[in-house]
Amino acid sequence: MDLLFEYGPATKEGMAALLNRKKNIRSVPSPHTLSALLSKNPQIVAIGEEDVENVVGVKSKHLIYDINRHLIRSKEDIVCTRTPTVMTPSQKRVARRCNCGRLRVFPNGYDQCLICVRTP
């Protein structure tokens, strides 16, 4: 999420390159694994497609992913839109259930989740 917020939209291959360059991780997930993770994350949206040519010259379309910029406007908003499965233990302790049914960390000064605050 931080990389997409900082560097903007990317394909799964672009995300793998960013992870390889910027994060201290033992192994970068494969493009297929990244694609599955990105498509299942509600903080991330597909914003288009890009034609990619492989080694043998076959072209295919790959989705371009970005964070939901309507919802996430600052790095602090990333924490408030995380699902319980990716929250840290400290975030889980302060998370509350919103009227909409989501379990989220509420933004300071609000009594509902960020999704309810920013969705018309």
KADA-V306224 format. One record per residue. RES is the residue in one small letter. OMEGA is omega in whole degrees, -180 to 180 (NA if undefined). NEAR is the number of other ideal C-beta (glycine too) atoms within 12 Angstrom. D_LAST is the distance of its C-alpha to the last C-alpha in Angstrom with 1 decimal. Layout:
res=RES omega=OMEGA near=NEAR d_last=D_LAST
res=RES omega=OMEGA near=NEAR d_last=D_LAST
This chain:
res=m omega=-179 near=34 d_last=23.8
res=d omega=-179 near=20 d_last=25.5
res=l omega=177 near=29 d_last=27.4
res=l omega=179 near=34 d_last=24.6
res=f omega=-176 near=27 d_last=22.8
res=e omega=-173 near=18 d_last=26.1
res=y omega=178 near=19 d_last=27.6
res=g omega=-175 near=17 d_last=24.7
res=p omega=180 near=28 d_last=24.6
res=a omega=172 near=34 d_last=27.6
res=t omega=179 near=29 d_last=29.2
res=k omega=177 near=34 d_last=30.7
res=e omega=177 near=27 d_last=34.0
res=g omega=177 near=29 d_last=32.4
res=m omega=179 near=38 d_last=30.9
res=a omega=179 near=28 d_last=34.3
res=a omega=178 near=18 d_last=36.0
res=l omega=178 near=27 d_last=33.6
res=l omega=-180 near=29 d_last=34.2
res=n omega=-176 near=20 d_last=37.9
res=r omega=-169 near=16 d_last=38.0
res=k omega=-174 near=18 d_last=35.7
res=k omega=177 near=18 d_last=35.7
res=n omega=178 near=9 d_last=38.7
res=i omega=-177 near=13 d_last=38.5
res=r omega=180 near=8 d_last=41.6
res=s omega=179 near=11 d_last=40.5
res=v omega=178 near=23 d_last=37.7
res=p omega=178 near=21 d_last=36.1
res=s omega=177 near=16 d_last=37.0
res=p omega=179 near=26 d_last=34.7
res=h omega=178 near=14 d_last=34.3
res=t omega=178 near=17 d_last=33.3
res=l omega=179 near=30 d_last=30.8
res=s omega=179 near=25 d_last=29.3
res=a omega=180 near=16 d_last=28.9
res=l omega=-178 near=25 d_last=27.4
res=l omega=-177 near=35 d_last=24.9
res=s omega=-180 near=19 d_last=23.8
res=k omega=-177 near=16 d_last=23.3
res=n omega=-179 near=26 d_last=21.3
res=p omega=177 near=24 d_last=17.5
res=q omega=-174 near=31 d_last=17.2
res=i omega=178 near=35 d_last=19.0
res=v omega=174 near=22 d_last=18.2
res=a omega=-175 near=24 d_last=21.0
res=i omega=180 near=20 d_last=20.7
res=g omega=180 near=15 d_last=24.0
res=e omega=178 near=16 d_last=27.6
res=e omega=176 near=20 d_last=30.8
res=d omega=-180 near=14 d_last=34.3
res=v omega=179 near=19 d_last=36.5
res=e omega=180 near=13 d_last=40.3
res=n omega=-173 near=12 d_last=42.1
res=v omega=-177 near=7 d_last=45.7
res=v omega=175 near=7 d_last=47.4
res=g omega=179 near=8 d_last=45.4
res=v omega=-180 near=10 d_last=43.1
res=k omega=175 near=13 d_last=39.6
res=s omega=179 near=17 d_last=36.5
res=k omega=177 near=15 d_last=32.7
res=h omega=179 near=28 d_last=30.9
res=l omega=174 near=28 d_last=27.1
res=i omega=-177 near=25 d_last=25.7
res=y omega=174 near=39 d_last=23.4
res=d omega=175 near=29 d_last=21.1
res=i omega=177 near=33 d_last=18.6
res=n omega=-174 near=26 d_last=14.9
res=r omega=173 near=22 d_last=14.8
res=h omega=-178 near=18 d_last=11.1
res=l omega=-175 near=29 d_last=11.1
res=i omega=-177 near=29 d_last=14.7
res=r omega=178 near=18 d_last=15.8
res=s omega=180 near=18 d_last=19.0
res=k omega=179 near=16 d_last=21.6
res=e omega=180 near=18 d_last=20.7
res=d omega=-179 near=30 d_last=17.2
res=i omega=-180 near=31 d_last=19.3
res=v omega=-176 near=29 d_last=20.8
res=c omega=-179 near=36 d_last=17.5
res=t omega=179 near=42 d_last=16.3
res=r omega=174 near=32 d_last=19.8
res=t omega=-179 near=24 d_last=20.7
res=p omega=-178 near=20 d_last=23.7
res=t omega=-180 near=14 d_last=26.1
res=v omega=177 near=23 d_last=25.9
res=m omega=173 near=21 d_last=25.7
res=t omega=178 near=14 d_last=28.8
res=p omega=179 near=10 d_last=30.7
res=s omega=177 near=11 d_last=29.7
res=q omega=178 near=22 d_last=26.0
res=k omega=-180 near=18 d_last=26.6
res=r omega=-178 near=12 d_last=28.3
res=v omega=180 near=19 d_last=25.4
res=a omega=178 near=25 d_last=22.6
res=r omega=178 near=22 d_last=21.2
res=r omega=180 near=16 d_last=19.6
res=c omega=176 near=23 d_last=16.0
res=n omega=179 near=16 d_last=15.2
res=c omega=178 near=16 d_last=13.5
res=g omega=-180 near=12 d_last=17.0
res=r omega=174 near=25 d_last=16.8
res=l omega=-175 near=25 d_last=19.5
res=r omega=169 near=36 d_last=18.4
res=v omega=-178 near=32 d_last=19.7
res=f omega=175 near=28 d_last=17.5
res=p omega=180 near=27 d_last=17.0
res=n omega=177 near=13 d_last=19.6
res=g omega=-179 near=9 d_last=18.8
res=y omega=177 near=19 d_last=15.8
res=d omega=175 near=15 d_last=16.3
res=q omega=-177 near=22 d_last=13.6
res=c omega=-178 near=30 d_last=13.1
res=l omega=179 near=33 d_last=11.6
res=i omega=178 near=30 d_last=9.5
res=c omega=180 near=22 d_last=7.9
res=v omega=-173 near=25 d_last=7.9
res=r omega=178 near=20 d_last=6.3
res=t omega=-178 near=15 d_last=3.8
res=p omega=NA near=7 d_last=0.0
